[in-house]
Amino acid sequence: VLGLSGFVGIGYYKDNKLAEEMLVSDSFQAVMEQSQAGGSTFTAAAEAFIKDNQDSSYAVLTSLALAKEASTHLDWNGAEKYLASAISQAKDQGVKGIATLRLARVQVQQEAYDKALTTLSSKLPESFTANVEEIKGDIYLKQGKADLARNSYQVAIAASEANVNPALQMKLDDLAVAVKL
């Protein structure tokens, strides 16, 4: 009887957990459908969703969507807030890396170059090296540090292996032309 009760209890728990996850998934889908309309309705619904589902990975994805919405409206402070939230809540290193790169780009838009460099100095998976170095190169270029920018672009190209980004190569080539002049 005890074994049967345990078996039934575990089955009930699994079914209940699955139902909860499906409910959160459906709620996330509804919030993302509102993102098409954008505006304050989406922001309010998304923030409420995050508050109600802080422990789910959907909260991180919603924060990323809010950051995208904010950056669309050039609200760099809002984008920074949502990306910082996504970074702190993300359990997956890939998602954390994406949010970190986006945060650094937002900080570049805010002309907070030292802050962006600090953001990029956090530990990220090796697969992000090319992107990190490209952003560092952009920062150094904006700061007038051509040698550091060139070095960063070269590291980015080396880290990107066979998939060399043509835009990155152009940045490096333009830098070489500017130095020759």
N, C-alpha and C positions, 0 to 999 in steps of 0.2 A: 504494500500500500504506500509506504514511504517513497519507494523508487518510482512508482507510478505518479504520485503527487509531484515529485521533483521533475519528472519528464513533462508533465502537463504544465507545470509552472514555467519551465524554461521555454516551452512552445508559446505560452501566452506572452511572456516577456519579449520574445523575438517578434511576434506579431505586433505587439504594442509599439515596439521600437521602430519597426518598419512603417507603421501607420504614422508615427510622429515625423519620421524622415520624409515621407511622401507629402505630408501637410506643409512642412517647411519648404520643400521643393516647389510645391504649387504656389505658395506665397511668394517665393523668389521669382517665379515665372510671371506672376501678376505684377510685381513691382517692375520687372524688366520691361514688360509690355507698356507700362506707364512711361518708361524712359523715352519711348518714341515721341511722346508729346512734350517731354521735358518740362522745364519750368518748376515753379514752387510746389506743384502737386506731386511731381516725381520726387523732389528733394524731401518733402515731408514724409511721404510713404516710405522712401528708402531709409531715412533716419529712424523711423519707427520700426521698420523691419530689422535694422541692425541692433536696435535696443532690445528687441524681443528675442533675437537669435544670435547673441554675441558669441556663443561657443561654436557656431557652425561655420563651415568654410564658405557658406553663402554670404555671411556677413562681410567677409573679406572681399568677395567678388562685388558685392553691393558698394562697398567703399571705393573700389576701383571705378565702378560706373559713376559714382558721385563725383569722383575726381575728374573723370572725363567730361562730365556735364559742366563742372566748374571751369575747367580749362577752355571749354568751348566758348564760354562767356567771358574769358580772360580774367576770371576770378582766381588769381594765383594763390592768394591766401587760403581760400576754400579748398583748392586742389591740394595744397600742401598739407592742410589739416586731414583731409580724407586719406591721402597717401600715407601719412605718418600713422594713421589709425590702421590702415591695411598692413603696414609693415609690422606693427606691434602685435597684431592678431594672427598673422599668417603663420601656419605651422609648416607649410610646404616651402622648401628653400627656393624653388623655381618661382613661385608666386611672390615670395618676399624679394627675390632679385628683380623681377619685373617692376614691382612697386618702388624699389629703391632707385632704379634707373629713371623711372618717371619722376620721382621726387627730385632727383638731381637736375633733370631738365627743367622742372618748374622753378627750382632755385636759380638756374641760369636765367630764366625769363625775368626773375625778380632782381637780377644782377647781384645776387648773393653768392658770389663765386667761391669764397672761402667756405661758406656753408655747404655748397654743392660738392666741393672737394672732400670735405669731412664726411658727407653722406656717402660718397663713392669709396671712401676708405674702409667702409664696413666689409666684413667677410661675406663674399658672395661665391657661388659655385664658379668653377673655372670656365664654364661655358659662357659666362657673361664678360670675360676679360676684354674681348674686342669692343663691346659696347661701352664698357667702363672707360677704356683708354680713348675711344673716340670722343666721348663727352669731356674727358679731361683735356684732350687736345683742343676742343672747342672753347673750353674755359680759358686755357692758357693763351689761345689766340686772341680772345676778347680782352685779356689782361695785357696784351702786347708782349708776351713771352714766346717769341717765335721758336726758339730752340727747344723749349719744353713741349710746345705744341707739335713740332716735327717728330720729336721722340715718341710722344704718345700716339701719334698717327701711325708711326712705323711699328710700334708694338701692337697696335690694333690690327694692322694688316697682317702681321706675323701670326697673331692669335686667331685670325679668321680662317686660316688654312686655305683650302682651295676656293672657298666662297668669298672671294674678295669683293667687297662692296664698291661699286663704281663711284659712288658719291664720296666715299672715304678716300679713294685713290685721287679723285679730283681735288679734294681738300689738301692732300699732301702735295700734289702737283702745283696747285695755286700758291701754296706756301713757298715752294721752291722758286717759282717765277717771281714772287714778291721779294724774296731775299736777293735775287740776282739784280733786280732793278735798283 
